[in-house]
Amino acid sequence: MPRVAILKFPGTNCDEDVHHVLRNVIGIESSIVWYKDFVLKDWDAIIIPGGFSYGDWLRAGAIAARTNAVEELGNARSSGVPVLGICNGFQILVEAGLLPGALLLNESSKFVCRWVRTRVENPKGPWLSLVSDGQTLDMPIAHAEGRYYIDNESYSVLVKTSPIIRYLPGFNLNGSLYDIAGIATEDGMILGLMPHPERASEDFLAPRGFKTGGRIIFESIAHSLKRGW
Amino acid sequence: MSTHLIEVIITNKKGVRDPEGETIHKHLILRRGYSMVSRVRTGKYLLLEVNAENAEEAVKIVKELCEKLRIYNPVVHDIELRVHA
C-alpha cells in the first residue's frame, strides 16, 4: 500500500483536511509528518498542505523553504517521488526554487477566500493523470500572497512544456500573470497550486454552481501510485 | 525647488518584541549556522519623493507628516529619516 506524507511545519493548518480527504474520501494511506521527523525515503508521495508556516514571516514560505525537509525534496525529483504543494505549500516550493516564478501579495493587498473555476492545460504526471486536457476544476482559494509572477522568458518555456492550471475569466482574483493558479515541473512530478483541492473533494462543501474539482487530483495520485502514470 | 528622496525606516522600539525578526534569526539564520549573527530586527521602509528647497527642508516635511498622519505609531515604533544617497 503506497504511503503519502503530509508535511507539517509550525503554522501549517490544512494538514488535517488533507489527511481526512486521503483517508476518508479517497481511501489512501497517509500520515501527518512533523518536518523535523521527515525522511524522504520513507514515502511514496509528499504533500505540503496550506497554512501559515513560520507565520508567513519574511515572505510566505521563505523560512520553511530553507529547512532540511524541503531541501531534501530537491532530491525527490531524482528519486522519482511526486510532490504536491497546496497554497502555502506552493509558496514553499516556489521559494525553494523547485518550481519557477514567485507568489506576490494579491493585487488587492487583501486576503481573498472564494470559490474559483480553473482549467488545466497539458496535464501530465502523477497528480493529473486522470485529468483531461482543458478540463475545468472548481476549487476555493484562500490566500493573501497568491499573485503568480514569472518573467517572460521562463513563461515561454513553461507554456510549451509544463502543465498549467489557469483561473478562468472572472476568477483571477489575485492578479496572477497569465491567470496562473498552479504549475508543475515538465514531467508533472512536482505540482504547486494556490487553490485548495482538499476543500473541494466532497459534494456537500461545494457551493451552488460549483463542482468538487479537487477530488480528481487526489484520485489521480492514488491511481498513479498503484498503476503508474 | 528640487526633488529630494527621503527614506523612512520604521522599527519596533527597543523594548518591544519583534516576532518576525526573532523568527528569521532563530529559524533561518541560526539554523543555517550563522551563529555570529546575534540579533535581527525587522521594520518597514518608505521612500518619499519630496519637492523642497533643500534636503534639510524635505526631511523636516517628512518628519512632520510622519507624526501628523501617524505613519508610525510613536507608542511602539522608532523612526529613522535619511536622505537617499
Interface residues (C-beta under 8 A of the other chain):
Chain A: Y54 G55 W57 L58 A62 I63 R66 T67
Chain B: P19 E20 T23 I24 H27 L28 R31 R32 T42
